[in-house]
Amino acid sequence: MTTHATTPSQIHIGRFHPLRDSATMLRRNLRHMLRYPSMTLTLVGMPVVFLLLFVYVFGDALGAGIAGTAGAGRAEYVAYVVPAIIVMTVTSTVQGTAISVATDMTEGIVARFRTMHIARVSVLTGHVLGSVIQAAIALVIVTGLAVLVGFRPSTDPAAWLAAAGLLLAVTFALVWLAVAAGQACSSVETASNALMPLVLLPFLGSGFVPVESMPAGLRWFAEYQPFTPIIETLRGLLTGGPIGEQAWLALGWCVLCAAGGYLWSRRLFNREHAH
């Protein structure tokens, strides 16, 4: 009986390369982002509009209420509201992730990827990494605009690094939720609205007014929802204020959302593959 030895090249062909395949998928998503810059600008547009609205329309009144003195106003409120706008920039950007994933799912490109000799995890990883980069660009734009309207962070380089790390953790966690939501939606239109609660939650926390000023029931919700410790931690890091246990709560919510989004995404992706 004649036997055929397996050559090293044949063994190499049968291997998957998750890092290389993920880099390829990342390049694909970055090219889409460069080809359609209007999507990034649209996603950045909402936090920019809210920043200008709350600073120039409501800034004097809300600033006086927060400071507790009639002489205080817009400058005080800029320092208070910008951390919430920065977090809202992340929640707005990840909506584009859900749309992008839903587009791939409904147009059949993911089914085609499954027939190719690539690591399956790279399809989702490419979306995640591309979205994190897109969110970073959006954060730079919104933070720069916040400085132009009067935001003056009083912090040191270590606190800046900590703030950047927190935003990276928040972005990573919410992107995985967006990837899962994009797979769960049956159409691109549904995906475009699926993450709207993430955009609204900062309004129901300490993002725009202190929770102490809210009615009892709403105050309880604001204190225990995930965006309040995230915003309070970022506000403390950027303005030199106290943080306390808020940082641990913020990181805990990030871990919980990232793990839940990843497991949900993997389950949906594997379920589609089984079908």
N, C-alpha and C positions, 0 to 999 in steps of 0.2 A: 504494500500500500504506500502510495506516495504522499508525503506530508509536505506542507508549505510553511516555511518559517515566517513568522510575523516580523516584518522589518521595522526598524525604529521610526521610519516615516509614517507607516501605517498606525503605529501606536500614537504618534503625535496627532494624526488626523482625528483620532477618536476622543481626544481630550478637549475639555472646555476651558476657556480662558476668561473667567469672570471679569478680571480687571481690564483686560484689553477690550472685551466686548462692551463693558460699561463705558469705557472711554469713547468707543465708537458711537454708542447711543447718546452720550453727552454731546459729542460734536454734532450729531444730527439735530438735537434739540437747540443747541446754540445757533446753528444755521437757520433754523426756523425763527428763532428770536430776532436774528439780524435781518431776515427776509421780511418779517412782519413787525417792525418796531412800533406800529400803531397799537398793538396789544399791550406792550409795556407801558406806553404813554397813557393809554386808557386806564390801566390798573393803577398807575401812579396818580392819575387825575383826581380820584375820589379823595384820598387823604389830603391832597393839596387844596382842594376846594374847602374841605372841612377846616383845615388850618387857617386859611384866609377868612373864612366865615366866623369862626370862633374868636379869632384874634381881633379882627377889625370891626365886627358887628356886635359881638357879645363881650369882648374883652374888658372894656371899662366896667360894666356892671358886674360881671362875674368875678373879675379881679378884686373889686371892692368887697364883694361878699366873702371871698376866700380869705383876704387879708384881715377882714373885720373892721376896716377903717374906710371912711368915705374918700380919703385922699389917695388910696391905692387904686390901681387900675390895670391897664393893659400890660405893663411890664411884668407885674406879678403873675398875671394869668398866663402869659406866654411861657414862663418858667414852669407853671403847673400843667398846662395842656400839651406841650410838645411831646413829652414821653408817651402820652396816650396816642397822639397822632403817629408817632414812630411805630408803635405796636400795631396801630390800625393799618399802616403801610404793609406790614407783613400779612395781615389777614386779607387785605385787598389783593395782594399779589398772588396768594395761593389760590384764589379763584381762577386765575389763568391756568394753574396746574390742573385743576379738575376739568376745565374745558379742553385742554390739550390731551389729557388721558382719554376723555370721553370721545374726542375726535378720532384718536387712533383706534379705539375699540369699535366704534360704529362704522368706520371706513374700511375695516378689515386688514389694516396694516399689521396689527398685532397677530392676527391669525397667520399672516405670511411669515412674520418673524419666528413663529413657533415651528415652521417647517424648515427653518434654516439651522445650520450647525452653530448655534450661539448659546451662551448661558442664559437661561430664561430670566434669571434675576437681573440681568443687565438691562432688560427692557424697562423695568420699573426704576432701577437705579439711575438710568440716564435721565428720566423725568425728574427725579428727586434732586440730583446734582444741578441740572439745568435750572430748576426752579429756585434753588438756593442762590445761585449766581444772579438770577434775575431779581430776586428779592434784595440782594446786596446792592445792586445798582439802584433800585428804587429807594432804598434806605439812604444812600449817599445823596440822591437828588432831594429827597424830602428834608433830610437833616440840613443840607446846604441852604434850602429855602427857609427853614426855620431860623437859621442864623441871620439871614437877610431881614427877617421880620422882627428881629430883636432878641432871639434866644441866646443867652450867654451862659453856657454850662460852667459851673464853678467846681471843677474836679481835677484830679491828677491823672497821670498816664495809667497808673494801675487801675483806677476806677474806669477809665475809658476802655481798657482791655476787658475788664469784667463786664462792662455794658455790652461790648461787642460779642463776648462769649455768650451772654444771656440771649441776645438777639439771634445768634446763630442757633442756639438750642431751641428757641421758640419757633424759628423758621423751619428747622429740621422736623420738629414735632408736627407742626401744622401742615407741612408739605406732605407727610405720610398720610395724614387724614384726608388731604385733598386727592391724593392718588387713589385712595380707597373709594372716596366719594365719586370720582370720575369713572371708576369701573362699575360702581353700583348703579349709576344712572343709565337709563335706557336711551337718552338722547343728549345732544350737546346743549340744547335749550334747558333741559332739566339740570344738567351739571352747572350751568352758569348761575343758577339760583340755589344750588344745594348748600353752599357754604355761606349764604347770607347771614345766618345766625352768628357766625364768627365775626362778621363786620359789626353787628349790632351789640354784641356782648360788652365791648368797652364802654358803650353809652350807659349800660346798666351796672357799671362798676364805679371805681374811683377815678375814671379817666378824665371826666370833664367837670365834675363837682365832687366835693368830699362826701363820703358815705354818711357822715353824721347829719347832713342836711336832708337826707331822704326819709320818707315815711318808714315806719317800723318794718313792714313786710318786705319792702323793696330793699331796705338797709340790710336785712338778714341775707337776702339773695346776693346783694352786691359784695358783702363781706366774704362769702364762701364760694363765689364763682371763680374760675381760674384766672381771669384777666386782672382782677384786682391785685393779687400779690405780684404778678408780673409787672404791672404798671408801677406799683409802689416801689418795687426793687429798682427798676430802671430809673424812676424819678429820684430815688435816693442816690444812686450812683452818679447821675448827671448833675445833680444840684448840691451834692454834699450833705443831703439830709439823712435821717436815721433809716435803717433798713430792718433791723431786728430779725424776727423769724420769717419775714416775708420772702427772703431769698430762698430759704429751704422749701417753702411752699411753692414758690415759682418753679424751682428746679424739679420738685416732685410732680407738678402738673405736666411739665415738659416730658419727663420720663414716661408718665402714664399715657399721654397723648401719642408720643412716638411709638411706644410699644403696641398700644392698641391699634394705631393706624397701620403699622407694619404687619401685624398679625392679620388684620382685616384685609389688607391689600393682598397678602400672600394667599389667603384663603380664597378670595375672589379670583385671583389669577389662576390658581391651581384648579378651581372649579370650572372655569371657562376652558381650561386646557383639557380637563377630563371629558367635557362635552364634545 
